[in-house]
Amino acid sequence: MVERDLRLFSHENILGQIETAEYRNGYYVLEFYADQHKPSTKPTDTIEKFYLYPSGGTLRDSTFQLVFYDSRYDTYRGFKPPNSKTR
């Protein structure tokens, strides 16, 4: 069986990383392949840290610049993080 590469950017891999990601200061620390400081759906030579803030549904890059908002990750819109540390 081939192991899934959680560093490929996708909804499923965000959820997969949240299961074991470090949670601090209100965000999850995630790692994805990056292309020009944006998460990539394809492998690249660069892996960067990204920060998912479930209290606002935002993903931020390593300098905390906004990458995107998605209501699927917004606790105010009903997102329930799998890790109880955010509750």
Steps between C-alpha positions, in 0.01 A plus 500: 500500500632845405510752782324831435728806491335743740720783372303517173250783545139379512197511728558138601864567586415806708264281703763224512769731632270655760471157665861518621608861437637721773233737630618827651373855544171415327639342184620168361851480356480321163762424234444493126705501186520861388528682171577871539394484867158354415398144587539266203294203386816356342835410656759778485852541635366729773300412811365788708301542817146631484265592782133406510285716728174309555343790691495693173540234230821655370825350380808720534851459365826492695492879540134485607376658177150387402504219242125428498174486692276194484184465705563123518771579759314775688377395845247784487350331194483158664847352446585252773877446516585135556741603775316599817772750599312778317181459701 
